[in-house]
């Protein structure tokens, strides 16, 4: 494909086929800012010379009847007034041009100036179709005016002016065609530029909307991460602190060990918070922890932390390992939120089972506990399950949370994610 050459100061769009229009000059910008002034000048340029030429011709030739003279002057005035509205009402200008052309026929010099302006205005400010229709009718009006001029001067025994009616009609048709073609060219370019500008505005609005959507999605993602970090860390710390306070009198060593776990949990949550804030503040925060997000390999350590907090957790995994980083983070957050809720509400549970199963089509995460009488020790804001549903929704999966038939609670999530073996086969 041959590249379209372009000037260095005129950048092109993709493929080099769409050039930016040249910026208008000072005069063009001035006329564009004062359209009424332009229309007034055009009207004056038409009316004043036309009346002057008509008066000179009338003084050297036979005078037509008074009513015809008044009609001609009125038609010129009407056409001049219609020129002031050529942008908004070109059809009115065309009708005034037809009237002027017919009324000027007896004088022998057909006045087709308003018709030419009207055909140009129709093509530029209306449509190409209306301009061609106006041209067809105007050619008929010009032929009729030429014939009327010949009839009148023959009946009044006046010397013919100009060529025969057929030649006069052809001349008028040529001038009308030229005016229409110029108007079509200018109008098409005008509409093309308007379409380009409208498209650019649409793209700018779409870009801004996409940026807003991306910002909203990022805020939602950060909110989910912050909730998981704060909720998990504080829940573990509160639970361990309560246990330490309960055993401080009878078992100081165990209480001290629990407080050390509280400090470790706090440092872990603080590190994750620093990493998240480092991502938000950007490169300026050089001291931020740049460790990666937790993955599937961190789940055993997460479970061990809940065991140290007093939750009897048992972890089982099956299927091929999970390798996608985003999917690993989602699974980690599912386990983290499920165990955090169990630590909050499943007081007295003798068993908490975490099962992670990877199949060819999906990843299933199930967290069950056997707490018969759930007790809410720590009140949450209710955003945990909503955040999990958003995470699961990214994979087209499902999330179910509710009581079990024989007591206890179940949190089960199924994420639609094909395994690596299936991807290779595909």
C-alpha positions in Angstrom: 0.0 0.0 0.0 1.4 3.4 -1.0 1.7 5.9 1.7 0.0 9.2 1.1 2.5 12.1 1.1 1.7 14.9 3.4 3.3 18.1 4.6 5.5 18.0 7.7 3.1 20.4 9.5 0.0 18.4 8.7 0.0 15.2 10.8 -2.1 12.3 9.5 -4.3 9.7 11.1 -3.7 5.9 11.1 -2.7 4.8 7.7 -1.7 8.3 6.5 -5.1 8.8 4.8 -6.7 11.4 7.0 -5.1 14.8 7.1 -5.8 17.6 9.5 -7.3 20.7 7.7 -5.1 23.7 7.4 -5.8 26.4 10.0 -7.8 29.3 8.5 -6.1 32.7 8.1 -6.9 36.0 9.7 -9.4 37.1 7.0 -11.2 33.7 7.0 -11.5 33.7 10.8 -12.9 37.3 10.7 -15.5 36.5 8.1 -16.4 33.3 10.0 -17.0 35.4 13.2 -19.2 37.9 11.4 -21.6 36.0 9.1 -24.2 38.8 9.1 -21.7 41.3 7.9 -20.8 39.0 5.0 -24.4 38.6 4.1 -25.0 42.3 4.2 -22.0 43.0 2.0 -23.2 40.4 -0.5 -26.7 42.0 -0.5 -25.2 45.4 -1.0 -22.9 44.2 -3.8 -25.9 42.8 -5.6 -28.5 45.5 -5.0 -26.5 48.7 -5.7 -24.9 47.7 -9.0 -28.0 46.1 -10.2 -30.1 49.2 -9.6 -27.5 51.4 -11.2 -27.2 49.2 -14.3 -31.0 49.0 -14.6 -31.4 52.8 -14.3 -28.7 53.4 -17.0 -30.3 50.9 -19.3 -33.8 52.4 -18.7 -32.5 55.9 -19.7 -31.1 54.6 -23.0 -33.9 52.3 -24.0 -37.7 52.4 -24.3 -39.4 52.7 -20.9 -41.5 49.7 -19.8 -44.9 50.2 -18.2 -44.8 51.8 -14.7 -46.3 48.7 -13.0 -43.5 46.6 -14.6 -40.9 49.1 -13.5 -42.2 49.0 -9.9 -42.4 45.3 -9.9 -38.8 45.0 -11.1 -37.6 47.4 -8.4 -39.6 45.5 -5.7 -38.2 42.2 -6.9 -34.6 43.5 -6.7 -35.3 44.7 -3.1 -36.9 41.4 -2.2 -33.9 39.5 -3.5 -31.5 41.8 -1.6 -33.5 41.3 1.6 -33.5 37.5 1.0 -29.7 37.5 0.6 -29.5 38.5 4.3 -31.0 35.1 5.1 -29.2 33.0 2.5 -27.6 30.8 5.2 -30.9 30.0 7.1 -33.5 30.2 4.3 -31.9 29.6 0.9 -35.2 28.4 -0.5 -36.7 31.8 0.1 -33.7 33.4 -1.7 -34.2 31.0 -4.6 -37.9 31.9 -4.9 -37.0 35.6 -4.9 -34.4 34.9 -7.6 -37.0 33.2 -9.8 -39.3 36.1 -9.4 -36.5 38.6 -10.2 -35.5 36.7 -13.3 -39.1 36.6 -14.6 -39.8 40.3 -13.8 -36.5 41.4 -15.5 -37.4 39.5 -18.7 -39.1 42.4 -20.4 -36.0 44.6 -20.1 -34.1 42.1 -22.2 -31.3 41.6 -19.6 -32.2 38.7 -17.4 -31.3 39.2 -13.7 -30.2 35.7 -12.6 -27.8 36.9 -9.8 -30.0 35.9 -6.9 -30.5 32.4 -8.4 -26.8 31.8 -8.5 -26.4 32.9 -4.9 -29.3 30.7 -3.9 -28.0 27.6 -5.7 -24.7 28.0 -4.0 -26.4 28.5 -0.6 -28.6 25.4 -1.1 -25.6 23.2 -1.8 -23.6 24.6 1.2 -26.2 25.1 3.9 -28.8 22.5 2.9 -27.9 19.4 0.9 -26.5 18.4 -2.5 -29.9 16.9 -3.4 -31.8 20.2 -2.8 -29.2 22.0 -4.9 -29.6 19.7 -7.9 -33.4 20.0 -7.6 -33.1 23.8 -7.4 -30.8 23.8 -10.5 -33.3 21.8 -12.5 -36.2 24.1 -11.7 -34.0 27.2 -12.1 -33.0 26.1 -15.6 -36.7 25.9 -16.5 -37.3 29.3 -15.0 -34.3 30.7 -17.0 -35.7 29.2 -20.2 -39.1 30.6 -19.5 -37.7 34.1 -18.8 -35.7 34.1 -22.0 -38.8 33.2 -23.9 -40.9 35.9 -22.1 -38.2 38.5 -23.0 -38.4 37.5 -26.7 -42.2 37.6 -26.7 -42.5 40.9 -24.9 -39.9 42.7 -27.1 -41.5 41.3 -30.2 -45.0 42.4 -29.1 -43.7 45.9 -28.2 -41.8 46.1 -31.5 -38.5 46.6 -29.6 -35.0 45.6 -30.9 -33.9 42.3 -29.4 -31.1 42.4 -26.9 -28.6 39.6 -26.7 -28.7 36.2 -28.4 -31.8 34.2 -29.2 -33.9 32.6 -26.4 -32.2 29.2 -26.8 -28.7 30.7 -26.6 -29.7 32.8 -23.6 -31.2 29.8 -21.9 -28.0 27.8 -22.5 -25.8 30.6 -21.1 -28.0 30.9 -18.0 -27.9 27.1 -17.5 -24.1 27.1 -17.7 -23.8 29.8 -15.1 -26.3 28.1 -12.8 -24.4 24.8 -13.2 -21.1 26.4 -12.3 -22.6 28.0 -9.2 -24.1 24.7 -8.2 -20.9 22.8 -8.7 -19.0 25.3 -6.6 -21.6 25.1 -3.9 -21.6 21.3 -3.9 -17.8 21.2 -3.6 -17.7 23.7 -0.8 -20.7 22.1 1.0 -19.2 18.6 0.8 -16.0 19.8 2.3 -17.8 21.8 5.0 -19.9 18.7 5.9 -16.8 16.5 5.8 -15.0 18.8 8.2 -18.0 19.1 10.5 -18.2 15.3 10.6 -14.5 15.0 11.4 -14.9 17.6 14.2 -18.0 15.8 15.6 -16.1 12.5 15.5 -13.2 14.1 17.3 -15.6 15.4 20.0 -17.2 11.9 20.3 -13.8 10.3 20.6 -12.8 12.9 23.3 -16.0 12.2 25.2 -15.5 8.5 24.9 -11.9 8.8 26.0 -13.1 10.8 29.1 -15.8 8.3 29.8 -13.3 5.4 29.5 -11.0 7.3 31.8 -13.8 7.8 34.4 -14.8 4.1 34.1 -11.2 3.0 34.5 -10.8 5.3 37.5 -14.0 4.0 39.1 -12.9 0.4 38.5 -9.5 1.1 40.0 -11.1 2.8 43.0 -13.3 -0.2 43.5 -10.3 -2.6 43.2 -8.3 -0.5 45.7 -11.3 -0.4 48.0 -11.6 -4.2 47.9 -7.9 -4.7 48.5 -7.9 -2.2 51.4 -11.0 -3.9 52.9 -9.4 -7.3 52.7 -6.1 -6.1 54.2 -7.7 -4.0 57.1 -10.5 -6.5 57.8 -8.2 -9.5 58.0 -5.4 -7.8 59.9 -7.7 -6.2 62.5 -9.9 -9.2 63.0 -6.8 -11.4 63.7 -5.4 -8.8 66.0 -8.6 -8.3 67.9 -9.1 -12.0 68.3 -5.6 -12.6 69.5 -5.7 -9.7 71.9 -9.0 -10.9 73.4 -7.5 -14.3 73.9 -4.3 -12.8 75.4 -6.4 -10.8 77.8 -8.4 -13.8 78.9 -5.3 -16.0 79.6 -3.0 -13.3 80.9 -3.7 -14.1 84.6 -3.5 -17.9 84.4 -1.0 -18.4 81.6 1.3 -15.3 81.1 3.6 -17.2 78.7 0.7 -18.1 76.4 -0.6 -14.5 76.6 2.8 -13.1 75.7 3.0 -15.5 72.7 -0.4 -14.3 71.6 0.6 -10.7 71.8 3.7 -11.5 69.7 1.3 -12.9 67.1 -0.7 -9.7 67.4 2.4 -7.7 66.6 3.3 -9.9 63.6 -0.3 -9.6 62.2 -0.1 -5.8 62.6 3.3 -5.6 60.9 2.0 -7.8 58.0 -1.1 -5.6 57.6 1.0 -2.5 57.8 3.4 -3.8 55.1 0.5 -4.6 52.8 -0.9 -1.1 53.5 2.4 0.5 52.7 2.6 -1.5 49.4 -0.9 -0.4 48.4 -0.2 3.2 49.3 3.1 3.0 47.4 1.2 2.0 44.3 -1.1 4.9 44.7 1.6 7.5 45.3 3.7 6.3 42.4 7.5 6.5 42.0 7.9 9.4 44.4 7.4 7.1 47.3 10.8 5.3 47.1 10.5 3.8 50.6 7.3 1.9 49.8 7.4 -1.9 49.9 7.4 -3.2 46.4 6.8 -6.9 47.2 4.4 -8.7 44.9 0.7 -9.4 45.7 0.0 -12.6 47.6 -0.5 -15.7 45.5 -1.6 -19.3 45.8 1.8 -20.2 47.4 0.9 -17.9 50.3 -2.3 -19.6 51.2 -0.7 -22.2 53.6 1.0 -19.4 55.5 -2.4 -17.6 55.7 -4.1 -20.7 57.0 -1.3 -21.2 59.6 -1.9 -17.6 60.8 -5.5 -18.4 61.4 -4.6 -21.5 63.3 -2.4 -19.5 65.5 -5.4 -17.2 66.1 -7.3 -20.2 67.4 -9.3 -21.2 64.4 -9.2 -25.0 63.6 -8.5 -24.8 59.9 -7.8 -27.7 57.6 -6.6 -27.0 54.0 -7.0 -29.4 51.1 -6.2 -28.8 47.5 -6.7 -30.8 44.3 -6.2 -30.5 40.6 -3.4 -28.8 38.7 -1.7 -25.8 40.3 -3.0 -22.3 39.6 -0.5 -20.2 37.6 -2.4 -17.0 36.6 -1.3 -14.2 38.9 -4.7 -12.5 39.0 -6.5 -15.7 39.6 -4.1 -16.6 42.4 -4.8 -13.3 44.1 -8.5 -13.8 43.8 -8.3 -17.3 45.3 -6.1 -15.9 48.1 -8.6 -13.2 48.9 -11.5 -15.6 48.9 -9.8 -17.8 51.4 -8.7 -14.8 53.4 -12.2 -13.3 53.6 -13.9 -16.7 54.3 -11.5 -17.4 57.2 -11.9 -13.9 58.5 -15.7 -14.2 58.6 -15.3 -17.6 60.3 -13.0 -16.0 62.9 -15.6 -13.3 63.4 -18.7 -15.3 63.6 -18.0 -19.0 64.0 -17.0 -19.0 67.7 -16.9 -22.5 69.1 -16.4 -24.1 65.7 -14.6 -27.5 66.0 -13.7 -27.6 62.3 -13.2 -25.2 59.5 -12.4 -26.8 56.1 -10.9 -25.0 53.2 -11.1 -26.8 49.9 -9.5 -25.5 46.7 -10.2 -27.6 43.5 -8.8 -26.9 40.1 -10.5 -28.5 37.1 -10.2 -28.1 33.4 -13.1 -25.5 33.3 -13.0 -23.7 36.7 -11.6 -23.2 40.1 -13.7 -23.9 43.1 -13.1 -22.5 46.6 -15.2 -23.9 49.5 -15.0 -22.8 53.1 -17.2 -24.7 55.6 -17.4 -24.5 59.4 -19.5 -26.4 61.9 -20.4 -23.6 64.4 -23.8 -24.5 65.7 -24.7 -21.2 67.2 -22.8 -18.4 65.3 -21.9 -15.4 67.4 -20.9 -12.1 66.0 -17.9 -11.0 68.0 -16.7 -8.3 65.6 -19.2 -6.3 63.5 -18.2 -5.7 59.9 -19.4 -3.2 57.4 -20.9 -5.7 55.0 -18.5 -5.0 52.1 -16.6 -8.3 52.3 -19.1 -10.5 50.4 -19.9 -7.6 48.0 -16.2 -7.3 47.2 -15.9 -11.1 46.7 -18.9 -11.1 44.3 -17.1 -8.4 42.2 -13.9 -10.4 42.1 -15.8 -13.6 41.2 -17.8 -11.7 38.6 -14.6 -10.8 36.7 -14.3 -14.5 35.9 -18.0 -15.1 35.1 -18.3 -17.2 38.2 -20.8 -17.6 41.1 -20.6 -17.0 44.8 -22.9 -18.6 47.4 -22.9 -17.9 51.1 -25.3 -19.3 53.6 -26.0 -21.8 56.5 -25.6 -25.5 56.1 -28.6 -27.9 56.7 -27.0 -29.5 59.8 -25.5 -26.3 61.2 -22.5 -24.3 60.3 -21.8 -22.0 57.4 -20.6 -22.4 53.9 -18.9 -19.9 51.5 -18.4 -21.4 48.0 -17.1 -19.6 44.9 -16.7 -21.0 41.4 -14.5 -19.1 39.0 -14.7 -19.9 35.3 -11.0 -20.3 34.3 -9.7 -22.9 31.9 -6.6 -24.8 33.0 -3.2 -24.4 31.2 -3.5 -27.9 29.7 -6.8 -27.0 28.1 -5.3 -23.7 26.8 -2.5 -25.6 25.2 -4.9 -28.1 23.5 -7.0 -25.2 22.2 
